[in-house]
Amino acid sequence: MARKTTLSCGLPIDLMASRIIVVSPGLGFMVLNASEFLNADIVIMGIVVIGLIALAFDVLMRFIERRLVPWKGAE
């Protein structure tokens, strides 16, 4: 249980953090760049889009888990 929680919580955060720091043409760069120029609308929309991507990734991973590990949760 702890391993799944660690992977499901830590992995997307690590991936997103590395994307924000490393990749210049990405959403994270857009948010950081907009924050330097106080463009609050772009910052908020960028954060919402990043959150939606993370939510979609979580839903996809749960779907794949249900397909590949059908015995999980069945007791």
Distance bins in CASP14 RR format, pairs under 12 A and 6 or more apart:
PFRMAT RR
TARGET T0000
AUTHOR 0000-0000-0000
RMODE 2
METHOD distances of the structure
MODEL  1
1 7 0 0 0 0 0 1 0 0 0 0 0
1 8 0 0 0 0 0 1 0 0 0 0 0
1 72 0 0 0 0 0 1 0 0 0 0 0
1 73 0 0 0 0 0 1 0 0 0 0 0
2 8 0 0 0 0 0 1 0 0 0 0 0
2 9 0 0 0 0 0 1 0 0 0 0 0
2 10 0 0 0 0 0 1 0 0 0 0 0
3 9 0 0 0 0 0 1 0 0 0 0 0
3 10 0 0 0 0 0 1 0 0 0 0 0
3 11 0 0 0 0 0 1 0 0 0 0 0
4 10 0 0 0 0 0 1 0 0 0 0 0
4 11 0 0 0 0 0 1 0 0 0 0 0
4 61 0 0 0 0 0 1 0 0 0 0 0
4 62 0 0 0 0 0 1 0 0 0 0 0
4 65 0 0 0 0 1 0 0 0 0 0 0
4 69 0 0 0 0 0 1 0 0 0 0 0
4 72 0 0 0 0 1 0 0 0 0 0 0
4 73 0 0 0 0 0 1 0 0 0 0 0
5 11 0 0 0 0 0 1 0 0 0 0 0
6 12 0 0 0 0 0 1 0 0 0 0 0
6 13 0 0 0 0 0 1 0 0 0 0 0
6 14 0 0 0 0 0 1 0 0 0 0 0
7 13 0 0 0 0 0 1 0 0 0 0 0
7 14 0 0 0 0 0 1 0 0 0 0 0
7 15 0 0 0 0 0 1 0 0 0 0 0
7 58 0 0 0 0 0 1 0 0 0 0 0
7 61 0 0 0 0 1 0 0 0 0 0 0
7 65 0 0 0 0 0 1 0 0 0 0 0
8 14 0 0 0 0 0 1 0 0 0 0 0
8 15 0 0 0 0 0 1 0 0 0 0 0
8 54 0 0 0 0 0 1 0 0 0 0 0
8 57 0 0 0 0 1 0 0 0 0 0 0
8 58 1 0 0 1 0 0 0 0 0 0 0
8 59 0 0 0 0 0 1 0 0 0 0 0
8 60 0 0 0 0 0 1 0 0 0 0 0
8 61 1 0 0 1 0 0 0 0 0 0 0
8 62 0 0 0 0 1 0 0 0 0 0 0
8 65 0 0 0 0 1 0 0 0 0 0 0
9 15 0 0 0 0 0 1 0 0 0 0 0
9 16 0 0 0 0 0 1 0 0 0 0 0
9 54 0 0 0 0 0 1 0 0 0 0 0
9 58 0 0 0 0 1 0 0 0 0 0 0
9 61 0 0 0 0 0 1 0 0 0 0 0
10 16 0 0 0 0 1 0 0 0 0 0 0
10 17 0 0 0 0 1 0 0 0 0 0 0
10 18 0 0 0 0 0 1 0 0 0 0 0
10 54 0 0 0 0 0 1 0 0 0 0 0
10 58 0 0 0 0 0 1 0 0 0 0 0
11 17 0 0 0 0 0 1 0 0 0 0 0
11 18 0 0 0 0 0 1 0 0 0 0 0
11 54 0 0 0 0 0 1 0 0 0 0 0
11 57 0 0 0 0 1 0 0 0 0 0 0
11 58 0 0 0 0 0 1 0 0 0 0 0
11 61 0 0 0 0 1 0 0 0 0 0 0
12 18 0 0 0 0 0 1 0 0 0 0 0
12 19 0 0 0 0 0 1 0 0 0 0 0
12 50 0 0 0 0 0 1 0 0 0 0 0
12 51 0 0 0 0 1 0 0 0 0 0 0
12 53 0 0 0 0 1 0 0 0 0 0 0
12 54 1 0 1 0 0 0 0 0 0 0 0
12 55 0 0 0 0 1 0 0 0 0 0 0
12 56 0 0 0 0 0 1 0 0 0 0 0
12 57 1 0 1 0 0 0 0 0 0 0 0
12 58 1 0 0 1 0 0 0 0 0 0 0
12 59 0 0 0 0 0 1 0 0 0 0 0
12 60 0 0 0 0 0 1 0 0 0 0 0
12 61 0 0 0 0 1 0 0 0 0 0 0
13 19 0 0 0 0 0 1 0 0 0 0 0
13 20 0 0 0 0 0 1 0 0 0 0 0
13 50 0 0 0 0 0 1 0 0 0 0 0
13 51 0 0 0 0 0 1 0 0 0 0 0
13 54 0 0 0 0 1 0 0 0 0 0 0
13 57 0 0 0 0 0 1 0 0 0 0 0
13 58 0 0 0 0 0 1 0 0 0 0 0
14 20 0 0 0 0 0 1 0 0 0 0 0
14 21 0 0 0 0 0 1 0 0 0 0 0
14 22 0 0 0 0 0 1 0 0 0 0 0
14 54 0 0 0 0 0 1 0 0 0 0 0
15 21 0 0 0 0 0 1 0 0 0 0 0
15 22 0 0 0 0 0 1 0 0 0 0 0
15 23 0 0 0 0 0 1 0 0 0 0 0
15 28 0 0 0 0 0 1 0 0 0 0 0
15 50 0 0 0 0 0 1 0 0 0 0 0
15 53 0 0 0 0 0 1 0 0 0 0 0
15 54 0 0 0 0 1 0 0 0 0 0 0
15 57 0 0 0 0 1 0 0 0 0 0 0
15 61 0 0 0 0 0 1 0 0 0 0 0
16 22 0 0 0 0 0 1 0 0 0 0 0
16 23 0 0 0 0 0 1 0 0 0 0 0
16 26 0 0 0 0 0 1 0 0 0 0 0
16 27 0 0 0 0 1 0 0 0 0 0 0
16 28 0 0 0 0 1 0 0 0 0 0 0
16 31 0 0 0 0 0 1 0 0 0 0 0
16 46 0 0 0 0 0 1 0 0 0 0 0
16 47 0 0 0 0 0 1 0 0 0 0 0
16 49 0 0 0 0 0 1 0 0 0 0 0
16 50 1 0 0 1 0 0 0 0 0 0 0
16 51 0 0 0 0 1 0 0 0 0 0 0
16 53 0 0 0 0 1 0 0 0 0 0 0
16 54 1 0 0 1 0 0 0 0 0 0 0
16 57 0 0 0 0 1 0 0 0 0 0 0
17 23 0 0 0 0 0 1 0 0 0 0 0
17 28 0 0 0 0 1 0 0 0 0 0 0
17 32 0 0 0 0 0 1 0 0 0 0 0
17 50 0 0 0 0 0 1 0 0 0 0 0
17 54 0 0 0 0 0 1 0 0 0 0 0
18 26 0 0 0 0 0 1 0 0 0 0 0
18 28 0 0 0 0 0 1 0 0 0 0 0
19 25 0 0 0 0 0 1 0 0 0 0 0
19 26 1 0 0 1 0 0 0 0 0 0 0
19 27 1 0 0 1 0 0 0 0 0 0 0
19 28 1 0 0 1 0 0 0 0 0 0 0
19 29 0 0 0 0 1 0 0 0 0 0 0
19 30 0 0 0 0 0 1 0 0 0 0 0
19 31 0 0 0 0 0 1 0 0 0 0 0
19 32 0 0 0 0 0 1 0 0 0 0 0
19 50 0 0 0 0 1 0 0 0 0 0 0
19 53 0 0 0 0 1 0 0 0 0 0 0
19 54 0 0 0 0 0 1 0 0 0 0 0
20 26 0 0 0 0 1 0 0 0 0 0 0
20 27 1 0 0 1 0 0 0 0 0 0 0
20 28 1 0 1 0 0 0 0 0 0 0 0
20 29 1 0 0 1 0 0 0 0 0 0 0
20 30 0 0 0 0 1 0 0 0 0 0 0
20 31 1 0 0 1 0 0 0 0 0 0 0
20 32 1 0 0 1 0 0 0 0 0 0 0
20 33 0 0 0 0 0 1 0 0 0 0 0
20 35 0 0 0 0 0 1 0 0 0 0 0
20 46 0 0 0 0 0 1 0 0 0 0 0
20 47 0 0 0 0 0 1 0 0 0 0 0
20 50 0 0 0 0 1 0 0 0 0 0 0
21 28 0 0 0 0 1 0 0 0 0 0 0
21 29 0 0 0 0 1 0 0 0 0 0 0
21 31 0 0 0 0 0 1 0 0 0 0 0
21 32 0 0 0 0 1 0 0 0 0 0 0
22 28 0 0 0 0 1 0 0 0 0 0 0
22 29 0 0 0 0 1 0 0 0 0 0 0
22 32 0 0 0 0 0 1 0 0 0 0 0
23 29 1 0 0 1 0 0 0 0 0 0 0
23 30 0 0 0 0 0 1 0 0 0 0 0
23 31 0 0 0 0 0 1 0 0 0 0 0
23 32 0 0 0 0 0 1 0 0 0 0 0
24 30 0 0 0 0 1 0 0 0 0 0 0
24 32 0 0 0 0 1 0 0 0 0 0 0
24 33 0 0 0 0 1 0 0 0 0 0 0
25 33 0 0 0 0 0 1 0 0 0 0 0
26 32 0 0 0 0 1 0 0 0 0 0 0
26 33 0 0 0 0 1 0 0 0 0 0 0
26 34 0 0 0 0 0 1 0 0 0 0 0
26 46 0 0 0 0 0 1 0 0 0 0 0
26 49 0 0 0 0 0 1 0 0 0 0 0
26 50 0 0 0 0 1 0 0 0 0 0 0
26 53 0 0 0 0 0 1 0 0 0 0 0
27 33 0 0 0 0 0 1 0 0 0 0 0
27 34 0 0 0 0 0 1 0 0 0 0 0
27 42 0 0 0 0 0 1 0 0 0 0 0
27 43 0 0 0 0 0 1 0 0 0 0 0
27 45 0 0 0 0 1 0 0 0 0 0 0
27 46 1 0 1 0 0 0 0 0 0 0 0
27 47 0 0 0 0 1 0 0 0 0 0 0
27 48 0 0 0 0 0 1 0 0 0 0 0
27 49 1 0 1 0 0 0 0 0 0 0 0
27 50 1 0 1 0 0 0 0 0 0 0 0
27 51 0 0 0 0 1 0 0 0 0 0 0
27 52 0 0 0 0 0 1 0 0 0 0 0
27 53 1 0 0 1 0 0 0 0 0 0 0
27 54 0 0 0 0 0 1 0 0 0 0 0
28 34 0 0 0 0 1 0 0 0 0 0 0
28 35 0 0 0 0 1 0 0 0 0 0 0
28 42 0 0 0 0 0 1 0 0 0 0 0
28 43 0 0 0 0 1 0 0 0 0 0 0
28 45 0 0 0 0 0 1 0 0 0 0 0
28 46 1 0 0 1 0 0 0 0 0 0 0
28 47 0 0 0 0 1 0 0 0 0 0 0
28 49 0 0 0 0 1 0 0 0 0 0 0
28 50 1 0 0 1 0 0 0 0 0 0 0
28 51 0 0 0 0 0 1 0 0 0 0 0
28 53 0 0 0 0 0 1 0 0 0 0 0
29 35 0 0 0 0 0 1 0 0 0 0 0
29 36 0 0 0 0 0 1 0 0 0 0 0
29 42 0 0 0 0 0 1 0 0 0 0 0
29 46 0 0 0 0 0 1 0 0 0 0 0
29 50 0 0 0 0 0 1 0 0 0 0 0
30 36 0 0 0 0 0 1 0 0 0 0 0
30 37 0 0 0 0 0 1 0 0 0 0 0
30 39 0 0 0 0 1 0 0 0 0 0 0
30 41 0 0 0 0 0 1 0 0 0 0 0
30 42 1 0 0 1 0 0 0 0 0 0 0
30 43 0 0 0 0 1 0 0 0 0 0 0
30 44 0 0 0 0 0 1 0 0 0 0 0
30 45 0 0 0 0 1 0 0 0 0 0 0
30 46 1 0 0 1 0 0 0 0 0 0 0
30 47 0 0 0 0 0 1 0 0 0 0 0
30 49 0 0 0 0 1 0 0 0 0 0 0
30 50 0 0 0 0 1 0 0 0 0 0 0
31 37 0 0 0 0 0 1 0 0 0 0 0
31 39 0 0 0 0 1 0 0 0 0 0 0
31 40 0 0 0 0 0 1 0 0 0 0 0
31 41 0 0 0 0 0 1 0 0 0 0 0
31 42 1 0 0 1 0 0 0 0 0 0 0
31 43 1 0 1 0 0 0 0 0 0 0 0
31 44 0 0 0 0 1 0 0 0 0 0 0
31 45 0 0 0 0 1 0 0 0 0 0 0
31 46 1 0 1 0 0 0 0 0 0 0 0
31 47 1 0 0 1 0 0 0 0 0 0 0
31 48 0 0 0 0 0 1 0 0 0 0 0
31 49 0 0 0 0 1 0 0 0 0 0 0
31 50 1 0 0 1 0 0 0 0 0 0 0
31 51 0 0 0 0 0 1 0 0 0 0 0
32 39 0 0 0 0 0 1 0 0 0 0 0
32 42 0 0 0 0 0 1 0 0 0 0 0
32 43 0 0 0 0 1 0 0 0 0 0 0
32 46 0 0 0 0 0 1 0 0 0 0 0
32 47 0 0 0 0 0 1 0 0 0 0 0
32 50 0 0 0 0 0 1 0 0 0 0 0
33 39 0 0 0 0 1 0 0 0 0 0 0
33 42 0 0 0 0 1 0 0 0 0 0 0
33 43 0 0 0 0 1 0 0 0 0 0 0
33 46 0 0 0 0 0 1 0 0 0 0 0
34 40 0 0 0 0 1 0 0 0 0 0 0
34 41 0 0 0 0 1 0 0 0 0 0 0
34 42 1 1 0 0 0 0 0 0 0 0 0
34 43 1 0 1 0 0 0 0 0 0 0 0
34 44 0 0 0 0 1 0 0 0 0 0 0
34 45 0 0 0 0 1 0 0 0 0 0 0
34 46 1 0 0 1 0 0 0 0 0 0 0
34 47 0 0 0 0 0 1 0 0 0 0 0
35 41 0 0 0 0 0 1 0 0 0 0 0
35 42 0 0 0 0 1 0 0 0 0 0 0
35 43 1 0 1 0 0 0 0 0 0 0 0
35 44 0 0 0 0 0 1 0 0 0 0 0
35 46 0 0 0 0 0 1 0 0 0 0 0
35 47 0 0 0 0 0 1 0 0 0 0 0
36 42 0 0 0 0 0 1 0 0 0 0 0
36 43 0 0 0 0 1 0 0 0 0 0 0
37 43 0 0 0 0 1 0 0 0 0 0 0
39 45 0 0 0 0 1 0 0 0 0 0 0
39 46 0 0 0 0 0 1 0 0 0 0 0
40 46 0 0 0 0 0 1 0 0 0 0 0
40 47 0 0 0 0 0 1 0 0 0 0 0
41 47 0 0 0 0 0 1 0 0 0 0 0
41 48 0 0 0 0 0 1 0 0 0 0 0
42 48 0 0 0 0 0 1 0 0 0 0 0
42 49 0 0 0 0 0 1 0 0 0 0 0
43 49 0 0 0 0 0 1 0 0 0 0 0
43 50 0 0 0 0 0 1 0 0 0 0 0
44 50 0 0 0 0 0 1 0 0 0 0 0
44 51 0 0 0 0 0 1 0 0 0 0 0
45 51 0 0 0 0 0 1 0 0 0 0 0
45 52 0 0 0 0 0 1 0 0 0 0 0
46 52 0 0 0 0 1 0 0 0 0 0 0
46 53 0 0 0 0 1 0 0 0 0 0 0
46 54 0 0 0 0 0 1 0 0 0 0 0
47 53 0 0 0 0 0 1 0 0 0 0 0
47 54 0 0 0 0 0 1 0 0 0 0 0
48 54 0 0 0 0 0 1 0 0 0 0 0
48 55 0 0 0 0 0 1 0 0 0 0 0
49 55 0 0 0 0 0 1 0 0 0 0 0
49 56 0 0 0 0 0 1 0 0 0 0 0
50 56 0 0 0 0 0 1 0 0 0 0 0
50 57 0 0 0 0 0 1 0 0 0 0 0
51 57 0 0 0 0 1 0 0 0 0 0 0
51 58 0 0 0 0 1 0 0 0 0 0 0
51 59 0 0 0 0 0 1 0 0 0 0 0
52 58 0 0 0 0 0 1 0 0 0 0 0
52 59 0 0 0 0 0 1 0 0 0 0 0
53 59 0 0 0 0 0 1 0 0 0 0 0
53 60 0 0 0 0 0 1 0 0 0 0 0
54 60 0 0 0 0 0 1 0 0 0 0 0
54 61 0 0 0 0 0 1 0 0 0 0 0
55 61 0 0 0 0 0 1 0 0 0 0 0
55 62 0 0 0 0 0 1 0 0 0 0 0
56 62 0 0 0 0 0 1 0 0 0 0 0
56 63 0 0 0 0 0 1 0 0 0 0 0
57 63 0 0 0 0 0 1 0 0 0 0 0
57 64 0 0 0 0 0 1 0 0 0 0 0
58 64 0 0 0 0 0 1 0 0 0 0 0
58 65 0 0 0 0 0 1 0 0 0 0 0
59 65 0 0 0 0 0 1 0 0 0 0 0
59 66 0 0 0 0 0 1 0 0 0 0 0
60 66 0 0 0 0 0 1 0 0 0 0 0
60 67 0 0 0 0 0 1 0 0 0 0 0
61 67 0 0 0 0 0 1 0 0 0 0 0
61 68 0 0 0 0 0 1 0 0 0 0 0
61 69 0 0 0 0 0 1 0 0 0 0 0
62 68 0 0 0 0 0 1 0 0 0 0 0
62 69 0 0 0 0 0 1 0 0 0 0 0
62 72 0 0 0 0 0 1 0 0 0 0 0
63 69 0 0 0 0 0 1 0 0 0 0 0
64 70 0 0 0 0 0 1 0 0 0 0 0
64 72 0 0 0 0 0 1 0 0 0 0 0
65 71 0 0 0 0 0 1 0 0 0 0 0
65 72 1 0 0 1 0 0 0 0 0 0 0
65 73 0 0 0 0 0 1 0 0 0 0 0
66 72 1 0 0 1 0 0 0 0 0 0 0
66 73 0 0 0 0 1 0 0 0 0 0 0
66 74 0 0 0 0 0 1 0 0 0 0 0
END
